[in-house]
Amino acid sequence: MRTPLRTTLVTVAVLALAAVGGPAAAAPAGAPTGQSGPAAPSAPSAPAIPVFTDGYGLTQVPGATEVHSATDFTITVTTPQVSGPHKIRVFLPSGYAADPDKRWPVTYFLHGGGGTVNDAAAAPALRSDKMITVVPDGGLKGWYADWVMQNTAEGAANWETFHLTQVVPFIDANLRTIPDRDHRAVVGLSMGGFGSLHYAEARPDLFGHVAALSGGIDFGMWQIRAAVLATELNLPGAWCAVSTSGSGQCVGYGPYVDSDAIFGSPYPVFNADRVWKAVDPAAPANLAKLAGTGITLYTGDNDVIDAHTAAASKTVKARLDGLGIPSRLVAYGNGASLAPTCNGGHNYGCWGPALADYVPRLEAAFAAAGS
């Protein structure tokens, strides 16, 4: 019985890729352990940026800092939790340096599959003067998860641990954040839409606000499971190129790994898919953890991908309603109601305007929470 199911899912992954995947308070334990020194400037005249201190399992790579401006820079870190060096891009409010006593809300933006931290540049709304935006590397196919298999060609792949127990406290230790859930949000699109909703459910103590754009947020849908398999098997579809902000073709999803590598077996036989069920953002038990969280969902429905993210988003909305948990769903269909650049598909022509709609609402929620 396993072989036909595997064939079905892999065939769907190859032919349709019919879901998502890409561009697609008190200090926590583990205090900083070393001083890395000033971030290396990209040029002698580069503007000054905040000095970061290593800690929480993260070590900066000397000389790898990219300074785009005094309020836009990228540091590179290593950690035993995830193989290789990984970038963290930061957008600071323009008044950050001028007001050294002020602390700021912070939003974590999670990119999609096949994407990078630089995808955030395609959404100008993320460069807010009322909050810090942090964009951590999520891998080409990290799926914001601690992988079941740690011995694949990807090596160590504990993405969830990296982000939630290392990056978040590292940022709070090095930047002037307001380190509580009322002033911390997680926002993601496509693969990152899964990540944002999953992280908000996994750590409601960290995040008081969450938004998922065209997200793979219902693992009960075989189409979305097939999309995850497609990224594992490195089978990019035509949509991949328009799901990132960069020019040219999508770079794909990195090396081939087993189709069970991330969440284990996807097949609903003898509870083999128990990990998928445990992390499913649409599962009522997981959605119940979002009580008291500000929840927003965006999706179009006008291409083969967002047709399925629309179904997933509507399921999540209906289940939240059934639980009595307030949420906001913006189903913009073919995009005409959202922006002239939006065709209702899986691309930044829609996500940019969606974030332009969401960020002012998030800023208002942060302000209402006080300081």
N, C-alpha and C positions, 0 to 999 in steps of 0.2 A: 504493500500500500504506500510506503514511503517514496518509492521511485516515481510513480505517476504524480504525486503531489509535488515533488521536487521539480519534475519536468514542467509541470504547469506553472509554478512560480518563476522558474528561470526563463521559460518562454515568454511569460508576461513581462519579465524584466527586460528581455532583449527587444521585444517587439513594441512595447508600449511605454515602459518606464512610467507607468501611469500613476504617479503620485508626486512625491516631493523628494528633495535631496539636495537641492543646491541653489546656490547661485549658479545658486539655483535658482555699639555700646561698649561693653567690656571687650577688651582685646582678647581674641581667641587664643587658645593654647598654642605654643610654638613661637615664642617671641623671636624677633630678628636676631640672627646669629653672627652677622658680619657686615662690615662696611665695604661697599663696592667702590666708593669714591664717586666723583662726579661723572655723569654720563658723558661719554666721549662725543664731542661735537662733530657734526658731519663736515664742518669747515671752520677755519679759524674765526670767521665772523658770525658763526651760527648763534642765534639767540640763546640765552640761558634758559634752562628748564629745571624743574625740581630734581634734587639729588635723591636717588633711590638707594635704600639699604637692603641687601640680601636678607632673606628670611623666609620662614614658613615653607621651607623645602625648595625655594627658588633661588637660583644663582644667575646673576646677569652675565652675559657674554661681553667681555671687554671690547670696546671699539665697534660694537654692532649697533649702537643706538642711532636711529635715523631722526634727525631734527628737521621737521618740515616748517615749523614756525615755533614761536614761544608757547603757543597753545595747542600744538599738534605735533606729537612725536611718537616714536615707536621704540620700545626697548625689546631686547631679545633675552630670553631666559632658558635655562635648562632645569630639569627636574627628573628624579628617578621614576616618577609616575608615568611620564610619557617620553618615549624615545625621541631624541633629536632636539635641536634648538627650536624655540617657539616664540613668536612675536606677540606683543601686547601693544596695541595702538591706543593712545589717549588723546581725547579732545578736552581741553580745559576751557572754562568760561573766560572771556576776554578780560574780566576784572580779577582773575585769580591772584596774580602777582601784586596787584595794586592794593589789595585788602588782605594783608597777611593774617588777620584775626578771624576772618570769615570762613565758615565751613559750608560745604556744599552737598546737596543730594548727588547720588551717583546712579547711572543707568548702565547696565551691561548689555551690549548688543552682540548677538550671536549670529554669525554669518551662515550661509547655506553650504551644502555639499559642493565640492569642486571649487570653493571660494577661498578667500584669504581675508586678513584683517583690513586690507585696503578696499574691500567692497564697500565699507562704510562711507567712503568718500562720495559714493553715488547718491547718498541721502543727506543733503545739506542740513536738514532739520536736526540731525544728530549733533551738529556743532552749535550747541545751545549756550547762551550766556547765563542760564539759570541752573545748570547742572554740569557735572563731569560725566563724560561718556567714555566707557572703557570697552575696547573691542579685543577680546582674547582669541588667539588662534584656536579653532575648533577642529583642525585637521580636514583633509579633503573628504574623508568619510568617517570622522570620529563619532558622529551621532550622539555627542554629548553623553557618553556612557562609559562605564568601566567595563571593558570588553570581557566576555567569557573566556576567550582565548588570548593569552599573553605571549604566545610563542609563534606568531605569524610573521610574515615579512615586515609588518609594521612595528614589531617589537612591543615594548611596554605601551599599553594604551588605556590608562586610567584617566580618561578625560574628565569625568564627573568629579573625581577626587582632586584633580589638578585645578579645576575651576572653583569649586565650592570650598575646599579646605586650604587651598594655597593662594590662588589669585585674589579672591575676595579679601582675606585678611591682609595680604601683601599690599593691596591698594589702600586699605584703611590705615595701614601703618605708615605709608609713604606720602599720601595725599591728604588734604584737609577735607575729608568726607564727614558726613553726619552718619555714623555707623549704626543705623537701626533700620528695621524693615519699612517703617513709614517713609523713609527717605532713600530707599533702594529699590530699583526696578530691574527686571530682566525682560528683554525684548529680542525676538528672533524671527527669522523668515525661513521658509522652506524647511530644510533639515534643522535650522536654528529655531524654527517655530516649535518643532518637537522639543528641542532643548529648553526653550524658555518655559513652556508649560510644565515639562517634567521637572525642571529645577525648582520652579515655584511650588510644586507639589511635594518634592523631596525635602525642601528646606523652607517651609513657610515662616520660620524664624528669621530668615535672611531677607526675603523678598515680599514687600507689601503691594507690589504692582507687577503685572505681567501682561505682555501682548504677544500674540502669535500671528504672523502674516503668512498666508498661504502655507500653513503648517501641516506637517505630517503628524497629526495629533490624534489619530484613531488607529491603533494597531489591531483593532478588530477587523479592519478592512484589508482584504488580501492584496489589493492594489498597492497599498502603502508598504506592506511587508515585501512585496515584489520590488519596490523601489529601493528598499534597504539592501536586498540581495543584489540588485544591479550595481550599487556602489561597491559592495564587497567584491564582486566579480569584475569590477572596473569596466562596466558596459555603459559608457556615456551615450545619451540620446541626443537628438537634434536640439532639444530644449536647453541643454546644458550651456550652450554658448550665450543664450540670452538670460541666463539665471545668475550671471556674474556681472560685475560692473566693469571689468577689464575689457580690452579690445582683443580681437582675435578669437580663436576657438578655445573651448574649455580644455583645461589641461588633463581632464579626466579625474579619476579618484585614487591615483596611486596604485601600488602593486596589488595584484590578485591576492585575496585571502579567502579562506573557506567560508561558505555561505552560512555557517553556524558561528562565525568568529565573534560577532558583536553581541547578539542577544541569545545565542544558542539556536537550537533547532526551531525553525518557523512553523513546523507542521503540527497541527492540533490533534496529535495522536498520543494517547496515554499520557497526556499532560507534558509532552515534550517541549511545548512552547511556553512553559511556565514563566520564563524570564520576560518574554514579550508581554504576557498578561500582567506581570508584576509592575512593569514600567509604563504600561499603556496610559497615556494622559487622559483618555476618554473613559477609563474605568471609573464607575461611580465612587468606589472607595478612595481613589486618588483625587477625584474632583472634590470630594467632601473636605479635603485638606485645604482647599482654597477659600473656605469661609473667612470673611474679613479681608480678602485680597481684592484689589481692583483688577478686573479681568477684561481685556479687550481682544477681539478676534477680527481679522480682516481677511477677505478672500474674494477673488473674482471667480468666474465659472466659464470662461470663454476659450479655454484650450484644454488639451487632453490631461494636463496636470491639474490646473485649478478646478476643473470639473470634479475632481476627486477631493481636493482640499476643501471645496465648498461643501461637499457631503460630510466630510469629517468635522468641519466647523459647525455645521448645523446640528450634528449629533451631539457635539460637546455643549452647544448652547442649550439644546433641549434638555439634556441631563442636568445641567446647572440649574435651569428653571425648575426642574422636578425636585431638586434638592433645596430650592429656595435661596440659591446663591445668586446675587445680582451679577450681571455681566453685560457687555455690549458687543453685539455682532454687527460689523459693517460688511454686508454682502453686496459688493458693487457690480456684480454681474459682468457686463461687457465693458465696464469702465467708464461709460459715458457720464455717470453721476459723480465720479471721483475726480477725473482730470482729463484734459485733452491728450495727455501723453499715455493714458492708460487704455489698453485694448482688452482688459479683463484677463490677461494672461499672466504667466509666471515670470515676471521680469521687473526691473527697477523702474520702468515707466509707470508701473502701478505702485510698487513699494515705496518709491520716493514720495509721491503724494500722500500715500497712506500714513507714512511717518510724519509728514507735514501736518496732517490732521491730528495725529495722536500726541505728538510731543507737547504742544501747548496745553492739552488736557492733562498730561502727566505733570508738567510744570505747575499747573494750578493745584493739582493734588498734593504735590510736594509743599507748595506754599501754605496750603490749608493745614498741613500737619505741623506747621510751626518750625522752629529751629532749636 
